[in-house]
């Protein structure tokens, strides 16, 4: 695909509406999706970087300059300009690639080729259309999977214990959270929010205080995956202010402890806490 025309992109399996950047890195990603769809490849498989670049060699999308192509490949894989096209087995690589891309002095445009060809990535499920290949039937479900994939890659399988539901059978009322962590005498309840939903989180927090009957030290963690139309991440201070008010006015500051992040903030927090022991400790210290 040497010629690239944004107006003629036609993909049945992938959703590219959220791609806001339209430079070479983004052209390469779309070209890769077009090849995957045309070849009827497994869209959920784990690719090596080498496999991907072999599908979109120099010359793809009209990128013929050697240096430009190397930089564009690295930018495509990075989180530069809020790109999130791939989920990495090694979650630190996206930051590393972005740092190299942003270095305008002695940048190595082929760092990825020298050191990273065997690194493994998956296409971010956010770019796979709803309903395709048994994907979740909603954006919320997709983001829950992205969260779980990121967390499992970082800390290992088995730490996340899945959804928790708390009920009052007499009143026929229930409340749930998307995921949970049991760690020694602590219970972390995790909600992955995909919308601009501070008010709904407040209601969830109230019901958790009423219905959660855990005999452990409970912490409610909210991770907002929502971005506005300009791609700006959700400001977690909105939710924090609401929960603080509820905890103060209703529960005299004795309600369930809580922590709130947006997606980028949580991923950075995890990057700074490489072990599950460190993560739990810091969550409860904040």
C-alpha positions in Angstrom: 0.0 0.0 0.0 2.3 2.7 -1.3 -0.4 5.3 -1.9 -2.4 6.4 1.1 -5.7 8.3 1.0 -7.5 9.0 4.3 -10.8 9.3 2.4 -10.7 5.8 1.0 -9.9 3.8 4.1 -12.5 1.1 4.4 -12.1 -1.3 7.3 -14.7 -3.8 8.5 -13.0 -5.2 11.5 -11.3 -2.1 13.0 -12.5 1.2 14.4 -10.3 4.1 13.5 -12.6 6.9 14.4 -10.6 7.7 17.6 -7.4 8.2 15.6 -6.9 12.0 15.8 -3.3 12.3 14.6 -2.9 11.9 10.8 0.9 11.8 10.2 3.2 9.0 9.1 3.0 6.9 12.3 -0.8 6.8 12.1 -0.7 6.0 8.4 1.5 3.1 9.2 -0.8 1.8 11.9 -3.8 1.9 9.6 -1.8 0.3 6.8 -1.0 -2.5 9.2 -4.7 -2.9 10.0 -5.5 -3.0 6.3 -3.0 -5.8 5.8 -4.3 -7.8 8.8 -7.8 -7.5 7.5 -6.9 -8.4 3.9 -4.9 -11.4 5.0 -7.7 -12.6 7.4 -5.1 -12.9 10.2 -6.0 -13.4 13.8 -6.7 -9.9 15.0 -6.2 -10.9 18.6 -2.9 -12.7 18.3 0.3 -11.6 19.9 2.7 -10.1 17.2 6.4 -9.5 17.5 7.6 -6.1 16.4 9.5 -7.8 13.6 6.3 -9.5 12.3 4.5 -6.1 12.2 7.3 -4.2 10.4 7.6 -6.9 7.9 4.0 -6.3 6.9 4.5 -2.6 6.5 8.0 -2.2 5.1 9.7 1.0 4.0 7.6 2.5 1.1 4.3 1.8 2.9 2.0 4.8 2.8 4.5 6.6 0.6 7.2 6.7 3.4 10.4 6.1 1.4 13.0 8.0 3.4 15.0 5.7 5.5 15.3 7.9 8.6 11.6 9.0 8.4 10.4 5.5 8.2 12.4 4.4 11.2 11.2 7.3 13.3 7.6 6.7 12.2 7.6 3.0 13.1 8.9 3.9 16.6 6.3 6.7 17.0 3.6 4.3 16.0 4.6 1.9 18.7 5.1 4.6 21.3 2.6 6.6 23.4 3.8 9.8 21.9 0.9 12.3 21.3 -1.4 9.9 23.3 -1.1 7.0 20.9 -2.2 3.7 22.3 -2.3 1.5 19.3 -0.7 -1.5 20.9 -0.6 -3.3 24.3 2.9 -4.4 25.1 4.0 -7.5 27.0 6.7 -5.2 28.3 4.6 -2.2 29.4 7.7 0.1 29.8 8.6 0.1 26.1 6.0 2.6 25.0 7.4 5.2 27.4 10.9 4.3 26.3 10.0 4.7 22.6 8.2 8.0 23.3 11.3 9.4 25.1 13.4 8.5 22.1 11.0 10.0 19.7 10.9 13.3 21.7 14.7 13.5 21.7 15.6 15.9 18.9 19.3 15.9 19.5 20.8 12.4 19.1 17.7 10.2 18.4 18.3 6.7 17.2 15.4 6.2 14.8 16.2 2.5 14.6 16.5 1.6 18.2 13.4 -0.6 17.8 15.2 -2.6 15.1 18.5 -3.0 17.0 17.0 -4.1 20.3 13.3 -4.8 20.2 12.3 -6.9 17.2 11.3 -9.9 19.5 9.2 -7.7 21.8 5.5 -8.8 21.7 2.4 -6.7 21.3 -1.3 -7.0 20.7 -3.6 -4.6 18.9 -5.4 -2.5 21.5 -8.9 -3.8 21.6 -10.2 -0.2 21.5 -9.5 -0.3 17.8 -11.4 -3.6 17.2 -15.0 -3.0 16.3 -17.6 -4.0 18.8 -18.9 -7.6 18.2 -15.8 -8.6 16.1 -14.2 -11.9 17.1 -16.1 -12.3 20.3 -15.0 -9.0 21.6 -17.0 -7.4 24.4 -20.3 -5.9 23.4 -19.5 -2.5 24.8 -16.7 0.0 25.2 -16.9 -0.5 28.9 -16.3 -4.2 28.5 -13.4 -3.5 26.2 -11.8 -1.1 28.7 -12.2 -3.6 31.5 -10.3 -6.1 29.4 -7.6 -3.6 28.6 -7.2 -2.9 32.3 -7.0 -6.6 33.2 -4.5 -7.2 30.4 -2.3 -4.4 31.5 -2.5 -5.4 35.1 -1.8 -9.1 34.4 1.1 -8.2 32.2 2.5 -6.0 34.9 2.0 -8.2 38.0 1.1 -11.7 36.7 -2.0 -13.8 36.3 -4.1 -14.7 39.3 -3.8 -11.5 41.4 -7.0 -10.0 40.0 -9.9 -11.9 41.4 -12.7 -10.6 39.1 -16.0 -9.0 39.6 -17.5 -8.6 43.1 -21.3 -8.2 43.8 -22.8 -7.1 47.1 -26.5 -7.6 47.7 -29.3 -6.8 50.1 -31.8 -9.5 49.3 -34.5 -8.1 51.5 -34.5 -4.8 49.7 -33.6 -6.4 46.3 -30.7 -4.1 45.9 -27.2 -4.9 44.6 -24.0 -3.2 43.6 -20.9 -4.5 41.8 -17.4 -3.6 40.9 -15.5 -4.6 37.8 -12.5 -6.3 39.5 -10.9 -7.0 42.8 -7.7 -7.9 44.6 -7.3 -9.9 47.8 -4.0 -9.2 49.4 -3.4 -10.4 53.0 -5.9 -8.5 55.2 -6.8 -6.0 52.4 -9.5 -6.0 49.7 -9.1 -3.7 46.8 -12.3 -3.1 44.8 -11.6 -1.8 41.3 -14.0 0.1 39.0 -13.0 0.8 35.4 -15.1 3.8 34.2 -15.5 4.3 30.5 -17.7 7.4 30.6 -17.8 10.9 32.1 -19.5 9.3 35.1 -18.5 11.0 38.4 -22.1 11.1 39.6 -22.6 7.4 39.0 -19.4 6.6 40.8 -20.7 8.6 43.8 -23.9 6.4 43.8 -21.7 3.3 43.6 -19.6 4.5 46.5 -22.7 5.1 48.7 -24.1 1.6 48.0 -20.7 0.0 48.6 -20.6 1.6 52.0 -24.1 0.2 52.7 -23.7 -3.3 51.3 -20.1 -4.3 51.4 -19.7 -6.6 54.3 -16.0 -7.6 53.9 -14.1 -8.3 57.1 -10.9 -6.9 55.4 -9.5 -3.4 55.0 -11.4 -2.3 51.9 -10.1 0.3 49.4 -12.2 1.5 46.4 -10.1 2.3 43.4 -11.6 4.0 40.4 -9.7 4.1 37.1 -11.3 6.5 34.5 -10.6 5.5 30.9 -12.8 8.2 29.5 -11.3 10.8 27.1 -13.2 13.8 25.6 -13.6 14.4 21.9 -10.2 16.1 21.8 -8.5 13.1 23.3 -8.0 14.8 26.7 -8.0 12.3 29.6 -10.5 12.6 32.4 -9.6 14.8 35.3 -9.8 12.5 38.4 -10.1 15.5 40.7 -13.8 15.7 39.8 -14.5 12.3 41.2 -12.2 12.8 44.2 -14.0 16.0 45.2 -17.4 14.2 45.0 -16.3 11.2 47.0 -14.6 13.4 49.7 -17.8 15.3 50.1 -19.9 12.1 50.5 -17.4 10.6 52.9 -17.3 13.7 55.0 -21.0 14.7 55.1 -22.5 11.2 55.3 -19.9 9.0 56.9 -17.9 11.5 59.0 -14.8 10.5 57.1 -15.2 6.8 58.2 -16.4 5.5 54.9 -14.6 3.2 52.6 -11.2 4.5 51.6 -10.8 5.4 48.0 -8.3 6.3 45.3 -9.1 7.7 41.9 -6.9 7.8 38.7 -7.3 8.3 35.0 -5.8 5.6 32.8 -2.5 7.3 32.3 -2.2 8.1 35.9 -2.8 4.6 37.0 -0.4 3.2 34.5 2.3 5.6 35.7 1.5 4.6 39.3 2.0 1.0 38.4 5.2 1.8 36.6 6.6 3.4 39.8 5.6 0.3 41.8 7.0 -2.7 40.1 5.8 -5.4 42.6 2.3 -6.1 43.9 3.6 -5.6 47.4 4.8 -2.2 46.6 1.6 -1.3 44.7 -0.7 -2.3 47.5 1.4 -0.5 50.1 1.4 2.7 48.1 -2.3 2.6 47.4 -3.1 2.4 51.1 -0.5 5.1 51.9 -1.9 7.7 49.5 
